[in-house]
């Protein structure tokens, strides 16, 4: 445990640059030794001031750079499969941002590749599992004092969406977090999905179906609904309420600070996911680095990444068809017996 974990970060965009900062300034026991991005100048900017870091355009070159003992993948989703397989070939532990692989066929290839190794190498970046409020809710539900969970009511709002955001991305990019959180909180797989489409907001870009109302069914008969609204205009909000047989529990509504002055009160509203979940990202990357230094992999698994992609694909089909779509999952390899806890 005495040596620092040398990390190659693939991707130096918004998320990647924040992880580079986190590894350099917040996380103990790790250091950034290589950064890769197709935009080399962006990679250099993200790595500026970090001693002895090498910058690469080719991600494979970064994996083979001196001192690399682990990989953090924060590149766009379509690049993840090749990066994961390259890391597996080198026996490198990986933290891969979601989506693990956008399409379920590619995600299943990653599952099969890791299963052939006979050991876990990859953790998938579903950071809500590291958020203090989500962890308290998980502990409460697992304790059973409220009885069986019947419903989850979820809200996912963004100030605005990027220019290239599509209607499908509301599900496979935004709601993918709720997909994993619901599976984890309930300990159940999601088996069917229906998507309802209200009249789009006048603030949504032309052609974007925003907001959407997504309804999931689980294998044990619970229901999960998600309001996703990525151009709400006023802030970033993530909320979840669990309704159980003997009570309910809600998280997210009281996360922000409330300032009271003469004549009124003002509540802060986060404008970005990196603000709302900053602590969760810190805990996630620290836990990953600590485990990697011990030769272990913990947290959300490659199977969790595959399941999220498969459910999201069913959700996109439901969006396009306007009907209820069932979710089909491949047999789960023994390496991933049981859902992640």
C-alpha positions in Angstrom: 0.0 0.0 0.0 3.0 2.3 0.2 3.4 3.0 -3.5 1.1 5.4 -5.4 -1.3 3.9 -7.9 -0.3 5.2 -11.4 -3.4 6.0 -13.3 -3.9 6.6 -17.1 -7.0 8.8 -17.7 -8.6 8.3 -21.1 -10.6 11.4 -22.1 -10.0 15.0 -21.0 -13.4 16.5 -21.6 -15.7 17.8 -18.9 -15.8 14.6 -16.9 -12.2 13.5 -17.6 -10.7 16.8 -16.7 -12.6 16.7 -13.4 -11.3 13.2 -12.6 -7.7 14.3 -13.5 -8.1 17.2 -10.9 -9.7 14.8 -8.4 -6.9 12.2 -8.7 -4.2 15.0 -8.5 -5.7 17.0 -5.7 -8.3 15.0 -3.7 -7.7 11.3 -3.9 -4.9 9.8 -1.7 -2.7 6.9 -2.8 -3.0 7.6 -6.5 -1.4 9.8 -9.2 -2.1 10.7 -12.8 0.8 9.4 -14.9 -0.8 9.5 -18.4 -3.6 11.3 -20.1 -5.1 10.5 -23.6 -7.5 12.5 -25.7 -8.0 12.9 -29.5 -7.5 16.6 -28.8 -4.0 16.6 -27.6 -4.1 20.3 -26.6 -7.1 19.6 -24.4 -5.2 16.7 -22.8 -2.2 19.0 -22.1 -4.4 21.6 -20.6 -6.1 19.1 -18.3 -2.8 17.7 -17.2 -1.0 21.0 -16.8 1.0 21.3 -13.6 1.0 17.5 -12.9 4.6 16.3 -12.6 5.9 13.6 -14.9 2.6 13.0 -16.7 2.7 11.9 -20.3 0.1 13.1 -22.9 -1.1 10.9 -25.8 -3.6 11.0 -28.6 -3.9 7.2 -28.8 -5.5 5.7 -25.7 -3.6 2.4 -26.1 -0.3 4.4 -26.0 -1.4 5.8 -22.7 -2.1 2.3 -21.3 1.5 1.3 -22.2 3.0 4.5 -20.7 5.6 4.1 -17.9 4.1 3.8 -14.5 0.5 2.9 -15.5 -1.0 0.4 -13.1 -4.7 1.3 -13.5 -7.1 3.0 -16.0 -9.9 5.6 -15.6 -12.0 5.7 -18.7 -13.9 9.0 -19.2 -14.0 9.1 -23.0 -17.3 9.1 -24.9 -19.3 5.9 -24.6 -18.6 4.5 -28.1 -14.9 4.4 -27.3 -15.3 2.4 -24.0 -15.5 -1.2 -25.4 -12.1 -1.0 -27.1 -10.5 0.7 -24.1 -12.0 -1.9 -21.6 -10.8 -4.8 -23.7 -7.3 -3.3 -24.0 -7.1 -2.8 -20.3 -8.3 -6.4 -19.7 -5.5 -7.6 -22.1 -3.0 -5.9 -19.9 -4.5 -7.0 -16.6 -5.2 -3.4 -15.5 -7.9 -2.5 -13.1 -10.4 -0.1 -14.6 -12.9 2.6 -13.5 -15.1 3.2 -16.5 -17.6 6.0 -16.6 -21.2 5.2 -17.7 -22.5 4.1 -20.1 -20.1 1.2 -19.9 -20.9 0.5 -23.6 -23.9 2.2 -25.1 -25.3 -0.8 -26.9 -26.1 -4.0 -25.1 -24.4 -6.3 -27.7 -21.1 -4.5 -27.1 -21.7 -4.5 -23.4 -22.3 -8.2 -23.4 -19.0 -8.7 -25.2 -17.3 -6.9 -22.3 -19.1 -9.1 -19.8 -18.0 -12.2 -21.6 -14.4 -11.0 -21.9 -14.1 -10.3 -18.2 -15.8 -13.6 -17.3 -13.2 -15.4 -19.4 -10.5 -13.9 -17.2 -12.2 -15.4 -14.2 -11.8 -12.3 -12.1 -13.2 -8.8 -12.0 -11.0 -6.0 -13.3 -13.6 -3.2 -14.0 -15.8 -1.0 -11.9 -18.5 1.0 -13.6 -19.0 4.6 -12.7 -22.5 4.7 -11.2 -21.5 7.2 -8.6 -24.9 7.5 -7.0 -24.1 4.4 -5.0 -21.5 6.5 -3.3 -23.7 9.5 -2.5 -24.4 9.8 1.2 -28.2 10.2 0.8 -28.5 7.3 -1.6 -26.5 5.1 0.8 -28.7 6.0 3.7 -31.8 5.1 1.6 -30.2 1.8 0.6 -29.4 1.0 4.2 -33.0 1.8 5.3 -34.6 -0.3 2.6 -32.2 -3.2 3.3 -33.1 -3.0 7.0 -36.7 -3.8 6.2 -38.3 -1.5 8.8 -40.5 0.0 6.2 -41.6 -3.3 4.7 -41.4 -4.2 1.1 -40.7 -1.4 -1.4 -43.7 -0.9 -3.7 -42.7 2.1 -5.8 -39.8 4.5 -6.5 -40.6 8.0 -7.6 -37.6 9.6 -9.3 -36.8 13.1 -10.7 -33.9 13.9 -13.0 -33.7 17.5 -14.2 -30.9 19.4 -16.0 -30.6 23.2 -16.7 -30.1 22.5 -20.4 -28.9 19.8 -22.8 -25.9 19.8 -25.0 -26.4 20.7 -28.7 -26.0 17.1 -29.9 -28.5 15.7 -27.3 -31.2 13.4 -28.8 -34.5 12.2 -27.5 -33.0 8.7 -27.0 -30.2 10.2 -24.9 -32.7 11.3 -22.3 -33.0 7.6 -21.5 -29.6 6.0 -22.4 -27.6 8.9 -21.0 -29.7 10.6 -18.3 -32.1 7.9 -17.0 -29.3 5.3 -17.1 -28.4 6.6 -13.6 -31.9 5.9 -12.4 -31.8 2.5 -14.0 -28.8 1.5 -12.0 -29.9 3.2 -8.8 -33.3 1.4 -8.9 -31.6 -2.0 -9.5 -29.3 -1.3 -6.6 -31.8 0.1 -4.2 -34.4 -2.6 -4.8 -32.0 -5.5 -5.4 -34.2 -6.4 -8.4 -33.8 -6.5 -12.2 -36.0 -4.2 -14.3 -38.1 -6.3 -16.6 -40.2 -3.9 -18.7 -40.4 -0.2 -19.6 -43.0 2.2 -20.9 -42.2 5.8 -22.0 -44.9 8.5 -22.0 -44.2 11.8 -23.9 -46.0 15.0 -22.9 -46.0 17.9 -25.2 -42.3 19.1 -25.3 -41.3 22.2 -23.4 -41.1 25.3 -25.4 -37.5 25.6 -24.1 -36.5 22.3 -25.6 -34.5 22.4 -28.8 -36.5 21.7 -32.0 -37.3 18.0 -32.3 -36.2 17.0 -28.8 -38.8 15.1 -26.9 -38.3 16.7 -23.5 -39.5 16.1 -20.9 -40.3 12.3 -20.7 -42.0 10.1 -18.2 -40.4 6.7 -17.9 -42.1 3.8 -16.1 -40.2 0.6 -15.2 -41.5 -2.7 -13.9 -39.3 -5.0 -11.7 -39.1 -8.7 -11.4 -40.8 -8.6 -8.0 -43.7 -6.4 -9.0 -42.4 -3.0 -7.9 -42.8 0.1 -10.1 -40.2 2.8 -10.8 -41.2 6.1 -12.4 -38.8 8.7 -13.6 -39.5 12.3 -14.7 -36.6 13.3 -16.9 -36.5 16.9 -18.0 -33.1 18.0 -19.4 -34.0 21.6 -20.3 -35.8 22.7 -17.2 -33.8 26.0 -17.2 -33.4 26.5 -13.4 -31.1 23.9 -12.0 -29.8 20.3 -11.7 -32.2 18.3 -9.5 -32.1 14.6 -8.6 -34.7 13.2 -6.2 -35.9 9.8 -5.2 -38.8 8.7 -3.0 -39.3 5.1 -1.9 -42.9 4.1 -1.0 -43.0 1.0 1.0 -45.6 -1.1 2.8 -45.2 0.7 6.1 -43.8 4.1 5.3 -41.8 6.1 2.8 -38.5 7.8 2.5 -37.4 10.7 0.3 -33.9 12.0 -0.7 -32.7 14.9 -2.8 -35.1 17.6 -1.8 -33.1 18.8 1.2 -29.7 18.5 -0.3 -29.1 22.2 -1.0 -28.5 25.0 1.6 -31.5 27.3 2.5 -30.6 30.9 3.3 -33.2 32.8 5.3 -33.1 36.6 5.5 -35.5 39.4 6.3 -38.7 38.9 4.3 -38.0 35.5 2.8 -35.8 32.5 2.2 -33.7 31.3 -0.7 -32.7 27.8 -1.5 -29.6 27.1 -3.6 -30.1 24.9 -6.7 -27.1 23.1 -8.1 -26.4 23.9 -11.8 -24.3 20.9 -12.6 -24.0 17.2 -11.8 -20.4 17.8 -10.8 -21.6 20.1 -8.1 -24.5 18.0 -6.8 -22.5 14.8 -6.8 -19.0 16.1 -6.1 -18.7 14.2 -2.8 -20.0 11.0 -4.4 -17.4 11.2 -7.1 -14.7 11.8 -4.6 -15.7 8.7 -2.5 -16.2 6.6 -5.7 -12.7 7.3 -7.0 -11.1 7.0 -3.6 -12.7 3.6 -3.0 -11.7 2.4 -6.5 -8.1 3.5 -6.0 -7.9 1.9 -2.5 -9.3 -1.4 -3.8 -6.9 -1.4 -6.8 -4.0 -1.0 -4.6 -5.1 -4.0 -2.6 -5.5 -6.0 -5.8 -9.3 -5.9 -5.6 -12.3 -4.6 -7.5 -15.4 -3.5 -5.8 -18.5 -1.3 -6.6 -20.8 -1.6 -9.6 -19.7 -4.5 -11.9 -19.5 -5.0 -15.6 -22.8 -7.0 -15.3 -24.4 -3.8 -13.8 -23.1 -1.9 -16.8 -24.5 -4.4 -19.2 -27.9 -4.5 -17.5 -28.2 -0.7 -17.6 -27.4 -0.7 -21.3 -30.0 -3.5 -22.0 -32.7 -1.7 -20.0 -31.9 1.6 -21.7 -32.2 0.0 -25.1 -35.6 -1.3 -24.2 -36.5 2.2 -23.1 -35.5 3.7 -26.4 -37.6 1.1 -28.2 -40.5 2.1 -25.9 -40.0 5.8 -26.7 -40.0 5.1 -30.4 -43.0 2.7 -30.4 -45.1 4.3 -27.7 -45.7 0.8 -26.2 -44.6 -1.4 -23.4 -41.3 -3.1 -24.1 -39.9 -6.1 -22.1 -36.2 -6.3 -21.2 -34.3 -9.4 -22.2 -31.0 -10.1 -20.3 -28.5 -12.8 -21.2 -27.7 -15.5 -18.6 -25.6 -14.0 -15.9 -22.1 -15.5 -15.5 -21.2 -17.0 -12.2 -18.6 -14.2 -11.7 -21.5 -11.8 -11.2 -23.7 -14.0 -9.0 -26.1 -11.7 -7.2 -26.6 -8.0 -7.7 -23.9 -5.6 -6.4 -24.5 -4.5 -2.9 
